[in-house]
Amino acid sequence: MPDSSCALALELATNLDDLAIVGTQAGSFPLLALDTADCVGDYKTLKTRGVIFHGEPTTGPWGTGVLLEDLYGNKIFLSQESSGSEV
C-alpha cells in the first residue's frame, strides 16, 4: 500500500524449548513472504551480501519469486507480483 509502513519484530529464542525449533517453525514451507518491487534486483543485492538462496528467481503467471533463508535457517519467500502484462 502506498505511503504505508510495516514493521516486523523478532525475538531471540532464549529457552531450550524455543531453541529446539529455531529454523523449523514452518516445517518445509516458508515462514513468511515479503513483497518487493524488484525481485531480481533485490536477489542480486542480497546475494552479494551473503544471503543464502534456494535457486534463482523464477517467473510465472503470479509474478517472480525466490526462496531464501534467514540467519536461523527459516525459509522466506521474496515475491514480486506480476504486472499483468507478462501473462
N, C-alpha and C positions, 0 to 999 in steps of 0.2 A: 504494500500500500504506500503510495507516495506520501512523503512528509511524515512517516511514522517511524518509530524506533522499536527495537526489540532487544531484550536482554536475556541472557541465559546464565543462571547462577549454578555453579558446580561446587560440590563439596568433596573433599578428600575422604576416602574410606579410612576410618581410624580404629575400628574394632575387628576382631577376627571374622565375624560373620560377614561383614561388608567386604573385607579384603578378599575373602574366598570367592566372591563373584565379580570382582573387578575385571572388566573386559568381556564379560559374558552375560550381562544383564538382558540383552535382547536375543540371546541364542545365536542363530546363524543369520538373523535379519539385522539391517541397520538399526542402530539405537535411535537415530533421528535423521531427518533430511534437511538440508539447507538449500534455499533457493538463491540463485545468483543470476546476474545479467550477462555474465561471460564465463561459462563453464570451462571452456578450453583455455582461456587466458588465466583464470584462477588456478586451474590444474597446473599449468606451466610454472606459475609463480610459486605455488605451494611445493611443487616437486623440487624446485631449486633450493627450497628451504628445508628439505629433508623429510617432508611428509610422505608416509607410506601409502601407496595407491594399489588397488587390486585391478590392474589393467589401465587402459587409456579411456578417455571419454568416448562413449558410443552415442549415436544419434538414432532416434526412432520417431514415430509419429507424435509421441508425447513430448519430445524435446531431446536434450543432450544431458547425459549424466555420467558420473563415475563414482566408484566406491573408494573410500579412504579410511584410514584408521586414526583414532586419536592416540594420545600418549599411552593409554592403557589398553589398547587393542580393540576398543569399541569401534564398530563399523558405523560410518556416517556416509550418507548418500548426498553428493553435491549435484544439484539439478538446475538446469535452465529450461524453462518451458518453451515449447515451440511457438514461434510467432504465427504459425498457421500457413505461412507462405511456402514452407518446405514440404508440406503434405500433398 
